[in-house]
Amino acid sequence: MNPRRTSGRAAAADRLARADRSRTFPPLPVRPGARGLFAESWWGSAWLDALETAALDSARLARGRTYARDGHVDTINVTPGRIAATVRGSRPRPYSADIRLRTLSDQEWDGFLDAIAAEPDQLTALLAKKLPRALADGETCLLPGPGDLVPRCSCPDHGRPCKHAAALCFQVARLLDADPFVLLLMRGRGERELLDDLSRRNAARTAHEARAHTVATTSPPPQGQGHEGRPATPTAAPGTATEAAPGERAVPGTTPTSHGVLARVALADRPRPPLPPPLPAPPQPGRPPALPDGDGLPFDPAALEFLAADAAARAHACVTAVAPPSPGFGRPPVHSPFPSLPPWEDAIRLTATAHPTAGLTATTRALYRDLAAATGRTTTDVARAVAAWRQGGPEGLTLLDTAWNPPAGDFDRARSALLAADLPSLRPRHNHLTDPERGIQLRFGHDHRWYPYESEPGTEDWWPTGPADSDPVGALTALLAR
């Protein structure tokens, strides 16, 4: 056997095992106006009983319940012995909360799995996402008792639990309602791993029962008689073949048994239904969850949020740009809505699109300072470039620093259109139409749109102002109305 192939299979199996022991759940939907019992299943209620019995402050539990009901708990990650999530409180940055729970030993798992293998109904219930009481209350205790749940949180509240950890516990009860395998994962093993182990145990149990049945049926009866005094039935001599099912070869020395589906029939190629159509793209890209602050992290949480928001916006633009396939012609080629940009332009694009409606807040000031220091520009240069990008994207940024000479046509006709609309006369220079006395200017782009600018009268400190317009009259009218 090729050792490289063996190691590759082992690595793939290891990856599957690690993936099976980690499950991530998106934020659960808000439960507006929900009152009464928070968990719907008896095992979910037992989970909350363990929390409430050991809690030292019922007021914190009530606030945690409200946090959970109002959707303050973000994505939940479940691994053996630990449930973790970020919980949004009253501060801008969420807190990191987790709940610890002891995992089962190998001996406890053996007893638990043997109990399931001995009672197939219990496995049927688990596969139906139900937790049988007999299984949970057996020799291996699955559900936590008082004091088994160990809450932790990065908030300054030293309550046990604090409202953030309590909110996480309440949401975990909802996960348990939907899937008791989440509880088994907390106790140490994933769903695929458990089902594979149960399959091996069931196969071993079936083989053992088949051998016992064979020994019982082939033991020699009393001389001349079969079981219960009936005449003995001649048995097949060693080396002879018994009757086989149609299409199967008889196997020497075997007895007829029930037959399933032949492998070649089960694996034969057959027509399959077409895939369902893809879901429509959402109207707007989603926003990533806010990340908590942490000491000693190898990255800046705000920068990671920044890049995640940009990745979501780019993915949304790419999905929206894909045209539906034409009948008989397939899907037309897709051109990326994000052409390759130089570092300066891409940095301005990121800054302008990550927070498209943000004004000059403390956060944006710090962002502008960092970008200016990294690119050797001033913060004023960065702010002006961001305004130009928001005004017209790459073309708006190009017009900020570059003048060009447009050919005769739209640019020349614009002055006549402005005069006919009884608007101020603007002086042409390159692709600019300017009234320095009023501090207003229109810049004509390569995309045949007009970009309004304004400045303090008598200075040359021009700033992009308002959106671009394909009509010079509309662009100047909006600029004068400011």
ChimeraX attribute file (.defattr): number of C-alpha atoms within 10 A of each C-alpha:
attribute: neighborCount
match mode: 1-to-1
recipient: residues
	/A:1	5
	/A:2	7
	/A:3	8
	/A:4	9
	/A:5	10
	/A:6	11
	/A:7	11
	/A:8	12
	/A:9	12
	/A:10	12
	/A:11	12
	/A:12	12
	/A:13	12
	/A:14	12
	/A:15	11
	/A:16	13
	/A:17	15
	/A:18	12
	/A:19	13
	/A:20	17
	/A:21	18
	/A:22	18
	/A:23	15
	/A:24	13
	/A:25	13
	/A:26	10
	/A:27	15
	/A:28	19
	/A:29	12
	/A:30	14
	/A:31	13
	/A:32	10
	/A:33	7
	/A:34	11
	/A:35	9
	/A:36	5
	/A:37	9
	/A:38	18
	/A:39	20
	/A:40	13
	/A:41	18
	/A:42	15
	/A:43	22
	/A:44	25
	/A:45	19
	/A:46	16
	/A:47	23
	/A:48	22
	/A:49	15
	/A:50	17
	/A:51	25
	/A:52	17
	/A:53	12
	/A:54	16
	/A:55	19
	/A:56	14
	/A:57	14
	/A:58	13
	/A:59	12
	/A:60	20
	/A:61	24
	/A:62	14
	/A:63	16
	/A:64	25
	/A:65	20
	/A:66	20
	/A:67	23
	/A:68	27
	/A:69	22
	/A:70	17
	/A:71	18
	/A:72	22
	/A:73	30
	/A:74	22
	/A:75	14
	/A:76	22
	/A:77	16
	/A:78	21
	/A:79	23
	/A:80	22
	/A:81	19
	/A:82	21
	/A:83	23
	/A:84	23
	/A:85	24
	/A:86	26
	/A:87	29
	/A:88	21
	/A:89	15
	/A:90	7
	/A:91	7
	/A:92	10
	/A:93	16
	/A:94	23
	/A:95	25
	/A:96	20
	/A:97	26
	/A:98	25
	/A:99	23
	/A:100	17
	/A:101	20
	/A:102	15
	/A:103	18
	/A:104	20
	/A:105	11
	/A:106	10
	/A:107	9
	/A:108	15
	/A:109	17
	/A:110	13
	/A:111	14
	/A:112	19
	/A:113	19
	/A:114	15
	/A:115	18
	/A:116	18
	/A:117	20
	/A:118	13
	/A:119	12
	/A:120	11
	/A:121	12
	/A:122	19
	/A:123	21
	/A:124	14
	/A:125	12
	/A:126	16
	/A:127	15
	/A:128	11
	/A:129	15
	/A:130	20
	/A:131	24
	/A:132	17
	/A:133	11
	/A:134	10
	/A:135	19
	/A:136	14
	/A:137	11
	/A:138	12
	/A:139	12
	/A:140	18
	/A:141	13
	/A:142	19
	/A:143	17
	/A:144	18
	/A:145	16
	/A:146	14
	/A:147	14
	/A:148	15
	/A:149	21
	/A:150	16
	/A:151	24
	/A:152	20
	/A:153	24
	/A:154	18
	/A:155	17
	/A:156	8
	/A:157	11
	/A:158	10
	/A:159	16
	/A:160	19
	/A:161	28
	/A:162	25
	/A:163	28
	/A:164	33
	/A:165	30
	/A:166	31
	/A:167	27
	/A:168	27
	/A:169	28
	/A:170	25
	/A:171	26
	/A:172	25
	/A:173	24
	/A:174	17
	/A:175	19
	/A:176	24
	/A:177	20
	/A:178	15
	/A:179	18
	/A:180	22
	/A:181	21
	/A:182	23
	/A:183	26
	/A:184	21
	/A:185	24
	/A:186	24
	/A:187	22
	/A:188	20
	/A:189	23
	/A:190	23
	/A:191	16
	/A:192	15
	/A:193	15
	/A:194	17
	/A:195	14
	/A:196	11
	/A:197	15
	/A:198	17
	/A:199	13
	/A:200	13
	/A:201	17
	/A:202	17
	/A:203	13
	/A:204	12
	/A:205	15
	/A:206	12
	/A:207	12
	/A:208	12
	/A:209	12
	/A:210	12
	/A:211	12
	/A:212	11
	/A:213	11
	/A:214	13
	/A:215	11
	/A:216	10
	/A:217	11
	/A:218	9
	/A:219	8
	/A:220	12
	/A:221	14
	/A:222	11
	/A:223	8
	/A:224	10
	/A:225	13
	/A:226	14
	/A:227	12
	/A:228	8
	/A:229	10
	/A:230	9
	/A:231	13
	/A:232	15
	/A:233	10
	/A:234	7
	/A:235	9
	/A:236	13
	/A:237	10
	/A:238	9
	/A:239	10
	/A:240	11
	/A:241	16
	/A:242	17
	/A:243	14
	/A:244	15
	/A:245	12
	/A:246	7
	/A:247	7
	/A:248	10
	/A:249	11
	/A:250	16
	/A:251	14
	/A:252	14
	/A:253	12
	/A:254	16
	/A:255	14
	/A:256	12
	/A:257	9
	/A:258	5
	/A:259	9
	/A:260	6
	/A:261	7
	/A:262	11
	/A:263	8
	/A:264	8
	/A:265	9
	/A:266	9
	/A:267	8
	/A:268	8
	/A:269	8
	/A:270	8
	/A:271	5
	/A:272	6
	/A:273	6
	/A:274	6
	/A:275	6
	/A:276	6
	/A:277	6
	/A:278	6
	/A:279	6
	/A:280	8
	/A:281	11
	/A:282	10
	/A:283	8
	/A:284	10
	/A:285	16
	/A:286	12
	/A:287	14
	/A:288	15
	/A:289	15
	/A:290	19
	/A:291	20
	/A:292	16
	/A:293	15
	/A:294	13
	/A:295	5
	/A:296	7
	/A:297	8
	/A:298	7
	/A:299	9
	/A:300	13
	/A:301	16
	/A:302	15
	/A:303	11
	/A:304	14
	/A:305	17
	/A:306	19
	/A:307	15
	/A:308	17
	/A:309	21
	/A:310	21
	/A:311	16
	/A:312	16
	/A:313	18
	/A:314	16
	/A:315	14
	/A:316	17
	/A:317	17
	/A:318	15
	/A:319	15
	/A:320	14
	/A:321	13
	/A:322	14
	/A:323	11
	/A:324	9
	/A:325	11
	/A:326	9
	/A:327	7
	/A:328	6
	/A:329	7
	/A:330	9
	/A:331	12
	/A:332	11
	/A:333	9
	/A:334	11
	/A:335	10
	/A:336	12
	/A:337	13
	/A:338	10
	/A:339	8
	/A:340	9
	/A:341	11
	/A:342	8
	/A:343	10
	/A:344	13
	/A:345	18
	/A:346	15
	/A:347	15
	/A:348	24
	/A:349	20
	/A:350	18
	/A:351	23
	/A:352	22
	/A:353	18
	/A:354	18
	/A:355	13
	/A:356	11
	/A:357	9
	/A:358	11
	/A:359	10
	/A:360	11
	/A:361	9
	/A:362	9
	/A:363	12
	/A:364	15
	/A:365	14
	/A:366	13
	/A:367	16
	/A:368	23
	/A:369	17
	/A:370	12
	/A:371	19
	/A:372	17
	/A:373	12
	/A:374	10
	/A:375	12
	/A:376	9
	/A:377	13
	/A:378	14
	/A:379	18
	/A:380	12
	/A:381	13
	/A:382	22
	/A:383	21
	/A:384	17
	/A:385	26
	/A:386	25
	/A:387	21
	/A:388	27
	/A:389	25
	/A:390	23
	/A:391	20
	/A:392	22
	/A:393	18
	/A:394	16
	/A:395	16
	/A:396	26
	/A:397	22
	/A:398	17
	/A:399	21
	/A:400	19
	/A:401	8
	/A:402	8
	/A:403	15
	/A:404	14
	/A:405	11
	/A:406	16
	/A:407	9
	/A:408	8
	/A:409	8
	/A:410	14
	/A:411	23
	/A:412	12
	/A:413	11
	/A:414	18
	/A:415	20
	/A:416	12
	/A:417	14
	/A:418	19
	/A:419	13
	/A:420	10
	/A:421	11
	/A:422	10
	/A:423	14
	/A:424	16
	/A:425	13
	/A:426	18
	/A:427	12
	/A:428	16
	/A:429	12
	/A:430	12
	/A:431	20
	/A:432	24
	/A:433	22
	/A:434	20
	/A:435	18
	/A:436	17
	/A:437	11
	/A:438	14
	/A:439	17
	/A:440	23
	/A:441	27
	/A:442	25
	/A:443	27
	/A:444	27
	/A:445	22
	/A:446	14
	/A:447	10
	/A:448	16
	/A:449	22
	/A:450	29
	/A:451	29
	/A:452	28
	/A:453	25
	/A:454	22
	/A:455	18
	/A:456	14
	/A:457	13
	/A:458	11
	/A:459	10
	/A:460	11
	/A:461	11
	/A:462	16
	/A:463	19
	/A:464	27
	/A:465	21
	/A:466	19
	/A:467	18
	/A:468	24
	/A:469	18
	/A:470	14
	/A:471	15
	/A:472	26
	/A:473	20
	/A:474	13
	/A:475	21
	/A:476	21
	/A:477	15
	/A:478	15
	/A:479	19
	/A:480	13
	/A:481	6
	/A:482	7
